Amino acid sequence: MTTTVYALKENKQEQRRIRKMKKLRNQGLSYGAISDELNRLRYKTKTGKNWTAMTVKRIIDADTNLS
């Protein structure tokens, strides 16, 4: 039996967006305001969709839990 090992690849664009989300959150913006700003800038999610407040919250929470 062989075991396949997968490594995560750093996605620089994704990391920039996460930093932007966290910066806006630290400035006091709500998750909804952050998603509005990302959509205004025409940033899309990995799946090509518009941002929602819940998506932003989940990403910020997940990134915070990893830190």
Residue pairs with C-beta under 8 A, 6 or more apart in sequence:
14 46
17 38
17 43
18 59
18 60
18 63
20 38
21 34
21 38
21 56
21 59
21 60
22 60
22 63
24 33
24 34
24 37
25 31
25 34
25 60
29 37
30 53
31 53
31 54
31 56
31 57
31 60
32 53
34 51
34 53
34 56
35 50
35 51
35 52
35 53
35 55
35 56
38 51
38 56
39 50
39 51
43 51
44 50
44 51
45 51
45 55
